[in-house]
């Protein structure tokens, strides 16, 4: 039976390693960073905002100048109108006589002294509607009767 033998660690003949092919030098690619693109856009936007602000400021100055001119013209016109002029003499041969009004005089009404049911206190639910009987209404004097009584009291005093 043959005996197994291992392979030698080295061989007498050295192996020639093949060199890899030489690569060309890498050419760097021009990088476009997002921050650079954003900076350009922001600069363009800032320029637009500044231009708009300048136009608004110019518009306001023009508007103020126009308003000032209009005010000066208005003042000149008012000064011409406000020159004092002589008033005409009134006609004393035709005095003013007021005419009598054509409207009908107002008819006085008695005030309503009863309190509406929704505004009364719960314990005192007694209004004019509850006192509908003739005996209860007789002891309530009307406003005319009250005025006459006051007038008589003043005369007697």
mmCIF file of the C-alpha atoms, coordinates in Angstrom:
data_MODEL
# 
_entry.id   MODEL 
# 
loop_
_atom_site.group_PDB 
_atom_site.id 
_atom_site.type_symbol 
_atom_site.label_atom_id 
_atom_site.label_alt_id 
_atom_site.label_comp_id 
_atom_site.label_asym_id 
_atom_site.label_entity_id 
_atom_site.label_seq_id 
_atom_site.pdbx_PDB_ins_code 
_atom_site.Cartn_x 
_atom_site.Cartn_y 
_atom_site.Cartn_z 
_atom_site.occupancy 
_atom_site.B_iso_or_equiv 
_atom_site.pdbx_formal_charge 
_atom_site.auth_seq_id 
_atom_site.auth_comp_id 
_atom_site.auth_asym_id 
_atom_site.auth_atom_id 
_atom_site.pdbx_PDB_model_num 
ATOM 1   C CA . UNK A 1 1   ? 0.000    0.000   0.000   1.00 0.00 ? 1   UNK A CA 1 
ATOM 2   C CA . UNK A 1 2   ? 1.469    3.301   -1.013  1.00 0.00 ? 2   UNK A CA 1 
ATOM 3   C CA . UNK A 1 3   ? 2.144    5.869   1.690   1.00 0.00 ? 3   UNK A CA 1 
ATOM 4   C CA . UNK A 1 4   ? 0.562    9.261   1.214   1.00 0.00 ? 4   UNK A CA 1 
ATOM 5   C CA . UNK A 1 5   ? 3.031    12.049  0.917   1.00 0.00 ? 5   UNK A CA 1 
ATOM 6   C CA . UNK A 1 6   ? 2.300    15.765  1.269   1.00 0.00 ? 6   UNK A CA 1 
ATOM 7   C CA . UNK A 1 7   ? 3.238    18.400  -1.254  1.00 0.00 ? 7   UNK A CA 1 
ATOM 8   C CA . UNK A 1 8   ? 6.416    20.308  -0.648  1.00 0.00 ? 8   UNK A CA 1 
ATOM 9   C CA . UNK A 1 9   ? 6.176    23.796  0.763   1.00 0.00 ? 9   UNK A CA 1 
ATOM 10  C CA . UNK A 1 10  ? 8.307    25.270  -1.901  1.00 0.00 ? 10  UNK A CA 1 
ATOM 11  C CA . UNK A 1 11  ? 9.371    24.228  -5.299  1.00 0.00 ? 11  UNK A CA 1 
ATOM 12  C CA . UNK A 1 12  ? 12.766   24.523  -6.742  1.00 0.00 ? 12  UNK A CA 1 
ATOM 13  C CA . UNK A 1 13  ? 11.540   26.561  -9.634  1.00 0.00 ? 13  UNK A CA 1 
ATOM 14  C CA . UNK A 1 14  ? 10.267   30.026  -8.655  1.00 0.00 ? 14  UNK A CA 1 
ATOM 15  C CA . UNK A 1 15  ? 7.060    31.128  -10.295 1.00 0.00 ? 15  UNK A CA 1 
ATOM 16  C CA . UNK A 1 16  ? 7.141    34.417  -12.161 1.00 0.00 ? 16  UNK A CA 1 
ATOM 17  C CA . UNK A 1 17  ? 4.204    36.548  -11.236 1.00 0.00 ? 17  UNK A CA 1 
ATOM 18  C CA . UNK A 1 18  ? 2.672    38.523  -14.047 1.00 0.00 ? 18  UNK A CA 1 
ATOM 19  C CA . UNK A 1 19  ? 2.528    42.262  -13.342 1.00 0.00 ? 19  UNK A CA 1 
ATOM 20  C CA . UNK A 1 20  ? -0.896   43.814  -13.704 1.00 0.00 ? 20  UNK A CA 1 
ATOM 21  C CA . UNK A 1 21  ? -1.266   46.267  -16.550 1.00 0.00 ? 21  UNK A CA 1 
ATOM 22  C CA . UNK A 1 22  ? -0.530   49.888  -15.647 1.00 0.00 ? 22  UNK A CA 1 
ATOM 23  C CA . UNK A 1 23  ? -3.660   52.009  -15.401 1.00 0.00 ? 23  UNK A CA 1 
ATOM 24  C CA . UNK A 1 24  ? -3.909   55.505  -16.785 1.00 0.00 ? 24  UNK A CA 1 
ATOM 25  C CA . UNK A 1 25  ? -3.946   58.415  -14.354 1.00 0.00 ? 25  UNK A CA 1 
ATOM 26  C CA . UNK A 1 26  ? -7.482   59.237  -13.220 1.00 0.00 ? 26  UNK A CA 1 
ATOM 27  C CA . UNK A 1 27  ? -8.844   62.570  -14.351 1.00 0.00 ? 27  UNK A CA 1 
ATOM 28  C CA . UNK A 1 28  ? -10.870  64.295  -11.604 1.00 0.00 ? 28  UNK A CA 1 
ATOM 29  C CA . UNK A 1 29  ? -14.526  64.961  -12.432 1.00 0.00 ? 29  UNK A CA 1 
ATOM 30  C CA . UNK A 1 30  ? -15.828  68.490  -11.900 1.00 0.00 ? 30  UNK A CA 1 
ATOM 31  C CA . UNK A 1 31  ? -18.050  68.125  -8.841  1.00 0.00 ? 31  UNK A CA 1 
ATOM 32  C CA . UNK A 1 32  ? -21.309  70.053  -8.581  1.00 0.00 ? 32  UNK A CA 1 
ATOM 33  C CA . UNK A 1 33  ? -22.204  70.253  -4.950  1.00 0.00 ? 33  UNK A CA 1 
ATOM 34  C CA . UNK A 1 34  ? -25.796  70.979  -3.931  1.00 0.00 ? 34  UNK A CA 1 
ATOM 35  C CA . UNK A 1 35  ? -24.600  73.716  -1.599  1.00 0.00 ? 35  UNK A CA 1 
ATOM 36  C CA . UNK A 1 36  ? -22.858  75.510  -4.518  1.00 0.00 ? 36  UNK A CA 1 
ATOM 37  C CA . UNK A 1 37  ? -26.007  75.303  -6.672  1.00 0.00 ? 37  UNK A CA 1 
ATOM 38  C CA . UNK A 1 38  ? -28.106  76.544  -3.749  1.00 0.00 ? 38  UNK A CA 1 
ATOM 39  C CA . UNK A 1 39  ? -25.693  79.448  -3.150  1.00 0.00 ? 39  UNK A CA 1 
ATOM 40  C CA . UNK A 1 40  ? -26.052  80.569  -6.784  1.00 0.00 ? 40  UNK A CA 1 
ATOM 41  C CA . UNK A 1 41  ? -29.858  80.365  -6.599  1.00 0.00 ? 41  UNK A CA 1 
ATOM 42  C CA . UNK A 1 42  ? -29.866  82.255  -3.299  1.00 0.00 ? 42  UNK A CA 1 
ATOM 43  C CA . UNK A 1 43  ? -27.658  85.000  -4.727  1.00 0.00 ? 43  UNK A CA 1 
ATOM 44  C CA . UNK A 1 44  ? -30.030  85.336  -7.704  1.00 0.00 ? 44  UNK A CA 1 
ATOM 45  C CA . UNK A 1 45  ? -33.034  85.505  -5.339  1.00 0.00 ? 45  UNK A CA 1 
ATOM 46  C CA . UNK A 1 46  ? -31.335  88.107  -3.108  1.00 0.00 ? 46  UNK A CA 1 
ATOM 47  C CA . UNK A 1 47  ? -30.653  90.208  -6.200  1.00 0.00 ? 47  UNK A CA 1 
ATOM 48  C CA . UNK A 1 48  ? -34.322  89.997  -7.238  1.00 0.00 ? 48  UNK A CA 1 
ATOM 49  C CA . UNK A 1 49  ? -35.477  90.993  -3.736  1.00 0.00 ? 49  UNK A CA 1 
ATOM 50  C CA . UNK A 1 50  ? -33.084  93.950  -3.688  1.00 0.00 ? 50  UNK A CA 1 
ATOM 51  C CA . UNK A 1 51  ? -34.285  95.056  -7.129  1.00 0.00 ? 51  UNK A CA 1 
ATOM 52  C CA . UNK A 1 52  ? -37.919  94.788  -6.053  1.00 0.00 ? 52  UNK A CA 1 
ATOM 53  C CA . UNK A 1 53  ? -37.202  96.767  -2.870  1.00 0.00 ? 53  UNK A CA 1 
ATOM 54  C CA . UNK A 1 54  ? -35.487  99.451  -4.911  1.00 0.00 ? 54  UNK A CA 1 
ATOM 55  C CA . UNK A 1 55  ? -38.474  99.668  -7.294  1.00 0.00 ? 55  UNK A CA 1 
ATOM 56  C CA . UNK A 1 56  ? -40.933  99.906  -4.388  1.00 0.00 ? 56  UNK A CA 1 
ATOM 57  C CA . UNK A 1 57  ? -38.870  102.633 -2.760  1.00 0.00 ? 57  UNK A CA 1 
ATOM 58  C CA . UNK A 1 58  ? -38.725  104.545 -6.042  1.00 0.00 ? 58  UNK A CA 1 
ATOM 59  C CA . UNK A 1 59  ? -42.495  104.121 -6.505  1.00 0.00 ? 59  UNK A CA 1 
ATOM 60  C CA . UNK A 1 60  ? -43.165  105.427 -2.984  1.00 0.00 ? 60  UNK A CA 1 
ATOM 61  C CA . UNK A 1 61  ? -40.953  108.462 -3.527  1.00 0.00 ? 61  UNK A CA 1 
ATOM 62  C CA . UNK A 1 62  ? -42.719  109.213 -6.819  1.00 0.00 ? 62  UNK A CA 1 
ATOM 63  C CA . UNK A 1 63  ? -46.110  108.777 -5.154  1.00 0.00 ? 63  UNK A CA 1 
ATOM 64  C CA . UNK A 1 64  ? -45.170  111.100 -2.263  1.00 0.00 ? 64  UNK A CA 1 
ATOM 65  C CA . UNK A 1 65  ? -43.910  113.705 -4.735  1.00 0.00 ? 65  UNK A CA 1 
ATOM 66  C CA . UNK A 1 66  ? -47.189  113.517 -6.698  1.00 0.00 ? 66  UNK A CA 1 
ATOM 67  C CA . UNK A 1 67  ? -49.224  113.756 -3.505  1.00 0.00 ? 67  UNK A CA 1 
ATOM 68  C CA . UNK A 1 68  ? -47.222  116.767 -2.349  1.00 0.00 ? 68  UNK A CA 1 
ATOM 69  C CA . UNK A 1 69  ? -47.825  118.524 -5.678  1.00 0.00 ? 69  UNK A CA 1 
ATOM 70  C CA . UNK A 1 70  ? -51.560  117.765 -5.483  1.00 0.00 ? 70  UNK A CA 1 
ATOM 71  C CA . UNK A 1 71  ? -51.751  119.107 -1.923  1.00 0.00 ? 71  UNK A CA 1 
ATOM 72  C CA . UNK A 1 72  ? -49.963  122.318 -2.935  1.00 0.00 ? 72  UNK A CA 1 
ATOM 73  C CA . UNK A 1 73  ? -52.362  122.797 -5.863  1.00 0.00 ? 73  UNK A CA 1 
ATOM 74  C CA . UNK A 1 74  ? -55.327  122.136 -3.531  1.00 0.00 ? 74  UNK A CA 1 
ATOM 75  C CA . UNK A 1 75  ? -54.005  124.711 -1.053  1.00 0.00 ? 75  UNK A CA 1 
ATOM 76  C CA . UNK A 1 76  ? -53.583  127.282 -3.832  1.00 0.00 ? 76  UNK A CA 1 
ATOM 77  C CA . UNK A 1 77  ? -57.127  126.613 -5.067  1.00 0.00 ? 77  UNK A CA 1 
ATOM 78  C CA . UNK A 1 78  ? -58.584  126.879 -1.535  1.00 0.00 ? 78  UNK A CA 1 
ATOM 79  C CA . UNK A 1 79  ? -56.748  130.148 -0.903  1.00 0.00 ? 79  UNK A CA 1 
ATOM 80  C CA . UNK A 1 80  ? -58.268  131.596 -4.066  1.00 0.00 ? 80  UNK A CA 1 
ATOM 81  C CA . UNK A 1 81  ? -61.746  130.459 -2.974  1.00 0.00 ? 81  UNK A CA 1 
ATOM 82  C CA . UNK A 1 82  ? -61.409  131.747 0.579   1.00 0.00 ? 82  UNK A CA 1 
ATOM 83  C CA . UNK A 1 83  ? -60.874  135.374 -0.409  1.00 0.00 ? 83  UNK A CA 1 
ATOM 84  C CA . UNK A 1 84  ? -63.385  137.307 1.730   1.00 0.00 ? 84  UNK A CA 1 
ATOM 85  C CA . UNK A 1 85  ? -66.229  138.741 -0.310  1.00 0.00 ? 85  UNK A CA 1 
ATOM 86  C CA . UNK A 1 86  ? -68.968  141.147 0.679   1.00 0.00 ? 86  UNK A CA 1 
ATOM 87  C CA . UNK A 1 87  ? -72.255  139.617 1.783   1.00 0.00 ? 87  UNK A CA 1 
ATOM 88  C CA . UNK A 1 88  ? -75.508  140.734 0.212   1.00 0.00 ? 88  UNK A CA 1 
ATOM 89  C CA . UNK A 1 89  ? -77.797  142.844 2.345   1.00 0.00 ? 89  UNK A CA 1 
ATOM 90  C CA . UNK A 1 90  ? -80.859  140.972 3.604   1.00 0.00 ? 90  UNK A CA 1 
ATOM 91  C CA . UNK A 1 91  ? -84.300  142.006 2.408   1.00 0.00 ? 91  UNK A CA 1 
ATOM 92  C CA . UNK A 1 92  ? -86.079  143.648 5.334   1.00 0.00 ? 92  UNK A CA 1 
ATOM 93  C CA . UNK A 1 93  ? -89.182  144.492 3.353   1.00 0.00 ? 93  UNK A CA 1 
ATOM 94  C CA . UNK A 1 94  ? -90.045  140.757 3.151   1.00 0.00 ? 94  UNK A CA 1 
ATOM 95  C CA . UNK A 1 95  ? -89.556  139.336 6.639   1.00 0.00 ? 95  UNK A CA 1 
ATOM 96  C CA . UNK A 1 96  ? -89.414  135.582 7.141   1.00 0.00 ? 96  UNK A CA 1 
ATOM 97  C CA . UNK A 1 97  ? -92.704  134.071 8.337   1.00 0.00 ? 97  UNK A CA 1 
ATOM 98  C CA . UNK A 1 98  ? -92.522  130.405 9.315   1.00 0.00 ? 98  UNK A CA 1 
ATOM 99  C CA . UNK A 1 99  ? -95.250  128.128 7.977   1.00 0.00 ? 99  UNK A CA 1 
ATOM 100 C CA . UNK A 1 100 ? -97.293  125.844 10.129  1.00 0.00 ? 100 UNK A CA 1 
ATOM 101 C CA . UNK A 1 101 ? -96.243  122.196 9.991   1.00 0.00 ? 101 UNK A CA 1 
ATOM 102 C CA . UNK A 1 102 ? -98.397  119.849 7.954   1.00 0.00 ? 102 UNK A CA 1 
ATOM 103 C CA . UNK A 1 103 ? -97.612  116.796 10.078  1.00 0.00 ? 103 UNK A CA 1 
ATOM 104 C CA . UNK A 1 104 ? -100.205 115.393 12.428  1.00 0.00 ? 104 UNK A CA 1 
ATOM 105 C CA . UNK A 1 105 ? -99.360  115.726 16.121  1.00 0.00 ? 105 UNK A CA 1 
ATOM 106 C CA . UNK A 1 106 ? -98.423  112.536 17.886  1.00 0.00 ? 106 UNK A CA 1 
ATOM 107 C CA . UNK A 1 107 ? -101.092 110.763 19.894  1.00 0.00 ? 107 UNK A CA 1 
ATOM 108 C CA . UNK A 1 108 ? -99.926  110.059 23.460  1.00 0.00 ? 108 UNK A CA 1 
ATOM 109 C CA . UNK A 1 109 ? -100.341 106.521 24.745  1.00 0.00 ? 109 UNK A CA 1 
ATOM 110 C CA . UNK A 1 110 ? -100.387 105.209 28.261  1.00 0.00 ? 110 UNK A CA 1 
ATOM 111 C CA . UNK A 1 111 ? -97.248  103.348 29.243  1.00 0.00 ? 111 UNK A CA 1 
ATOM 112 C CA . UNK A 1 112 ? -97.502  99.647  29.957  1.00 0.00 ? 112 UNK A CA 1 
ATOM 113 C CA . UNK A 1 113 ? -96.665  99.089  33.602  1.00 0.00 ? 113 UNK A CA 1 
ATOM 114 C CA . UNK A 1 114 ? -97.029  95.331  33.501  1.00 0.00 ? 114 UNK A CA 1 
ATOM 115 C CA . UNK A 1 115 ? -93.851  93.253  33.523  1.00 0.00 ? 115 UNK A CA 1 
ATOM 116 C CA . UNK A 1 116 ? -93.618  90.503  30.880  1.00 0.00 ? 116 UNK A CA 1 
ATOM 117 C CA . UNK A 1 117 ? -94.076  86.999  32.241  1.00 0.00 ? 117 UNK A CA 1 
ATOM 118 C CA . UNK A 1 118 ? -90.537  85.861  31.348  1.00 0.00 ? 118 UNK A CA 1 
ATOM 119 C CA . UNK A 1 119 ? -89.019  88.793  33.273  1.00 0.00 ? 119 UNK A CA 1 
ATOM 120 C CA . UNK A 1 120 ? -90.918  88.319  36.524  1.00 0.00 ? 120 UNK A CA 1 
ATOM 121 C CA . UNK A 1 121 ? -89.499  86.624  39.598  1.00 0.00 ? 121 UNK A CA 1 
ATOM 122 C CA . UNK A 1 122 ? -90.733  83.055  40.086  1.00 0.00 ? 122 UNK A CA 1 
ATOM 123 C CA . UNK A 1 123 ? -92.155  83.708  43.554  1.00 0.00 ? 123 UNK A CA 1 
ATOM 124 C CA . UNK A 1 124 ? -94.077  86.798  42.352  1.00 0.00 ? 124 UNK A CA 1 
ATOM 125 C CA . UNK A 1 125 ? -95.747  85.642  39.113  1.00 0.00 ? 125 UNK A CA 1 
ATOM 126 C CA . UNK A 1 126 ? -98.447  88.277  39.133  1.00 0.00 ? 126 UNK A CA 1 
ATOM 127 C CA . UNK A 1 127 ? -98.707  90.446  36.024  1.00 0.00 ? 127 UNK A CA 1 
ATOM 128 C CA . UNK A 1 128 ? -101.388 92.500  34.338  1.00 0.00 ? 128 UNK A CA 1 
ATOM 129 C CA . UNK A 1 129 ? -102.629 89.398  32.540  1.00 0.00 ? 129 UNK A CA 1 
ATOM 130 C CA . UNK A 1 130 ? -103.366 87.690  35.901  1.00 0.00 ? 130 UNK A CA 1 
ATOM 131 C CA . UNK A 1 131 ? -105.302 90.735  37.101  1.00 0.00 ? 131 UNK A CA 1 
ATOM 132 C CA . UNK A 1 132 ? -107.891 90.606  34.339  1.00 0.00 ? 132 UNK A CA 1 
ATOM 133 C CA . UNK A 1 133 ? -110.895 90.885  36.648  1.00 0.00 ? 133 UNK A CA 1 
ATOM 134 C CA . UNK A 1 134 ? -112.697 94.252  36.872  1.00 0.00 ? 134 UNK A CA 1 
ATOM 135 C CA . UNK A 1 135 ? -112.421 94.415  40.667  1.00 0.00 ? 135 UNK A CA 1 
ATOM 136 C CA . UNK A 1 136 ? -108.654 94.076  40.552  1.00 0.00 ? 136 UNK A CA 1 
ATOM 137 C CA . UNK A 1 137 ? -108.195 96.698  37.808  1.00 0.00 ? 137 UNK A CA 1 
ATOM 138 C CA . UNK A 1 138 ? -110.303 99.298  39.637  1.00 0.00 ? 138 UNK A CA 1 
ATOM 139 C CA . UNK A 1 139 ? -107.777 99.830  42.409  1.00 0.00 ? 139 UNK A CA 1 
ATOM 140 C CA . UNK A 1 140 ? -104.943 100.481 39.863  1.00 0.00 ? 140 UNK A CA 1 
ATOM 141 C CA . UNK A 1 141 ? -105.059 104.185 38.895  1.00 0.00 ? 141 UNK A CA 1 
ATOM 142 C CA . UNK A 1 142 ? -104.138 105.060 35.309  1.00 0.00 ? 142 UNK A CA 1 
ATOM 143 C CA . UNK A 1 143 ? -101.279 107.383 34.509  1.00 0.00 ? 143 UNK A CA 1 
ATOM 144 C CA . UNK A 1 144 ? -103.710 110.182 33.645  1.00 0.00 ? 144 UNK A CA 1 
ATOM 145 C CA . UNK A 1 145 ? -105.370 109.869 37.065  1.00 0.00 ? 145 UNK A CA 1 
ATOM 146 C CA . UNK A 1 146 ? -101.947 109.927 38.743  1.00 0.00 ? 146 UNK A CA 1 
ATOM 147 C CA . UNK A 1 147 ? -100.971 113.082 36.816  1.00 0.00 ? 147 UNK A CA 1 
ATOM 148 C CA . UNK A 1 148 ? -104.248 114.773 37.766  1.00 0.00 ? 148 UNK A CA 1 
ATOM 149 C CA . UNK A 1 149 ? -103.750 113.877 41.433  1.00 0.00 ? 149 UNK A CA 1 
ATOM 150 C CA . UNK A 1 150 ? -100.224 115.293 41.419  1.00 0.00 ? 150 UNK A CA 1 
ATOM 151 C CA . UNK A 1 151 ? -101.429 118.471 39.729  1.00 0.00 ? 151 UNK A CA 1 
ATOM 152 C CA . UNK A 1 152 ? -104.212 118.939 42.337  1.00 0.00 ? 152 UNK A CA 1 
ATOM 153 C CA . UNK A 1 153 ? -101.736 118.375 45.199  1.00 0.00 ? 153 UNK A CA 1 
ATOM 154 C CA . UNK A 1 154 ? -99.470  121.093 43.808  1.00 0.00 ? 154 UNK A CA 1 
ATOM 155 C CA . UNK A 1 155 ? -102.308 123.549 43.428  1.00 0.00 ? 155 UNK A CA 1 
ATOM 156 C CA . UNK A 1 156 ? -103.527 122.942 46.976  1.00 0.00 ? 156 UNK A CA 1 
ATOM 157 C CA . UNK A 1 157 ? -100.106 123.463 48.507  1.00 0.00 ? 157 UNK A CA 1 
# 
